[in-house]
Amino acid sequence: MPIERETIPFDVLFVGGGPANLAGAIRLMQLAREKNLELEVALIEKGSEIGSHAVSGAILNPRALVELIPDFLEKGCPIENRVRADAFYYLTRDKAFPVPVVPCYMHNHGFYVVSQSRLTRWLAGIAEEMGVNIFSGFAGKEPLFSTDGTGILGVRIGDKGIGKDGTHRSNFEPGVDLTASVTVFGEGARGSLFQEIAKKLGIDSLKMPQVYETGIKEVIQLPDDHYFTRSQANDIHFMGYPLGLYTPGGGFIYEMADNRISLGFLTGLSYDDPFLDPYDMLLEFKQHPFVMDIIRDGKVIEQGARTVSNGGFFTIPRLSVDGAVFVGGSAAMQNVPGLKGIHTAMKSGMLAAEAIIHAIESNDFSQHALDRYTELFDQSWLRAEIFEGRNFAAALAKKGPAKYIHLAAQYVTAGKGIRDVMPLEADYLTLKAKDARDKSGTSDKSAVDGVLLVDKLTGVYLSRTLHREDQPSHLLVHDLNICVNQCYETYQNPCTRFCPAQVYEFHIDETTSRRELRLNPSNCLHCKTCDIKDPYRNITWTCPEGGDGPGYKLV
Ligand SMILES: Cc1cc2nc3c(=O)[nH]c(=O)nc-3n(C[C@H](O)[C@H](O)[C@H](O)COP(=O)(O)OP(=O)(O)OC[C@H]3O[C@@H](n4cnc5c(N)ncnc54)[C@H](O)[C@@H]3O)c2cc1C
């Protein structure tokens, strides 16, 4: 029997409660007030509360925030610290060399250190005060396409109370259909609904494939007398060890308030060694003597992981379709060389809001009307900023000295470089079977002490991740035969390594030699690495029941 679903109409619906959509919702309400427009606006977030799925560094360039809320400090914006000075180190296995000139993109002096989780909660409070209906714990499960299939009517919220076997439990609640004149998709990097729309409406065709980095991030509590009480630089970036110069990525340490630091390591998913484990990169980075000096006697108090869309300008999709616009990380709004996506996500949401108000005033929600967002983007500082880093990801993906020649050329030519429009390769294509060598023993696991160096499962615990166990797996592995045959034989199941939460485990029965891939979806941190890096495109990440997932408070 077909499920009866309630439909709730809004003027504008924001899908996702990250900086892009929260800034967009606030800007929309500001403009509506100025123009005396009464709007019904909703924002849904799959986390149990705003900020519970938010992971970032985070150095905040305040440019967009100043435009949105000029008195943000007076209004109590939760700032952890202000950047006093930047430092940039090149690490070898046991030495750290200061890079004499910090690239201009990474000049963060005067910017703010924030916790994205706390920042988004604060923004949500402001949005709510202005009349935005915020529904946390509601996951957009599928886009609602118009009958002719060319536009968007809204989203369907995921059902609640479905058993593992697909049957409805006594607490079954069908997901409602939320419709709107305009739906704003701000799901962050690798949005699951965005992927579906892109596939159906081709909004990313003719674009370069998106490329990603996986970031694993911790908040570490340090003793009172720590490195930053003696160091002027409180924003430190690292390149080199343990990734080397071959694969994009690196580490960061930012000083937060209350003797805490934000420490993280990002690994470019263009890596080619199937035995590479981004979590091991984090552990090795932390054990480097220079880094250890900074974090000694510390205790990891929270951990999280998330991918970042790093493709840049040539990966930006079509920004509007009939009835919908795309903002933030899903739409590649990232300053790639500057390692920043918060202010760019916010600005994209704010520009989208301006276009939406115009569409409401003219009662025209067609792609043509919403293309005003693209026009505003083209005239904005946001485009200029993203355009300057247009070839950066492609240069980073180059191997050997060519990488540095391209990067240097781009640095001195405001992004043009040696070849303008450098191609990118999708991350799922880059693993090389012939290079497979067992590196799984390289990180010193004996050093894992459960306090300063924690293993994957302790990390999951420290992320406060919870999923209702009795629900169908939200990780769809389409063909298990591929896992136990081709993938095992060619790459030895890289999902068991690239997942930072030990969701995937491979077992071989000693007596029967039967191979089996087992899943622990309840560990999932919603980072989406598996959806991106699986070499057979055999894994699809979908939203689990709303409210499930990490419970971040500080990262
Ligand atoms: C380790 C790391 C370090 C970083 N460091 C920095 C930094 O120092 N400075 C900086 O500026 N940027 C940094 N970034 C990048 C920055 O965090 C992102 O660019 C930014 O968060 C993108 O904002 P967004 O609103 O587009 O998406 P997100 O912040 O990802 O927010 C999307 C929200 O939508 C929700 N959502 C997703 N799908 C659905 C759905 N279907 N239904 C309901 N809700 C949904 C998610 O739960 C999430 O809360 C870093 C990122 C990482 C991972």
The ligand as a Gaussian input file, in Angstrom:
#p B3LYP/6-31G(d) Opt

LIG

0 1
 C       39.293000      19.225000       8.638000
 C       38.762000      20.460000       7.970000
 C       39.378000      21.681000       8.174000
 C       38.870000      22.829000       7.575000
 N       39.454000      24.022000       7.881000
 C       38.877000      25.161000       7.458000
 C       39.347000      26.413000       7.927000
 O       40.267000      26.492000       8.739000
 N       38.725000      27.526000       7.469000
 C       37.690000      27.490000       6.597000
 O       37.172000      28.546000       6.218000
 N       37.239000      26.300000       6.120000
 C       37.784000      25.146000       6.543000
 N       37.282000      23.945000       6.128000
 C       36.226000      23.913000       5.095000
 C       34.856000      24.287000       5.651000
 O       34.583000      23.567000       6.825000
 C       33.760000      23.996000       4.623000
 O       34.132000      24.565000       3.408000
 C       32.418000      24.562000       5.072000
 O       32.011000      23.953000       6.274000
 C       31.340000      24.352000       4.010000
 O       30.126000      24.838000       4.521000
 P       28.725000      24.277000       4.000000
 O       27.670000      25.030000       4.727000
 O       28.695000      24.302000       2.537000
 O       28.705000      22.742000       4.404000
 P       28.858000      21.983000       5.780000
 O       29.614000      22.791000       6.751000
 O       29.341000      20.631000       5.446000
 O       27.370000      21.889000       6.334000
 C       26.377000      21.122000       5.676000
 C       25.306000      20.770000       6.686000
 O       24.218000      20.144000       5.987000
 C       23.799000      18.985000       6.683000
 N       23.214000      18.076000       5.678000
 C       23.870000      17.458000       4.672000
 N       23.021000      16.748000       3.913000
 C       21.793000      16.916000       4.469000
 C       20.510000      16.427000       4.125000
 N       20.320000      15.655000       3.058000
 N       19.455000      16.767000       4.916000
 C       19.636000      17.574000       6.011000
 N       20.845000      18.073000       6.362000
 C       21.903000      17.755000       5.600000
 C       25.066000      18.456000       7.334000
 O       24.775000      17.623000       8.435000
 C       25.786000      19.745000       7.722000
 O       25.409000      20.190000       9.009000
 C       37.755000      22.764000       6.708000
 C       37.132000      21.542000       6.492000
 C       37.619000      20.398000       7.126000
 C       36.912000      19.089000       6.915000

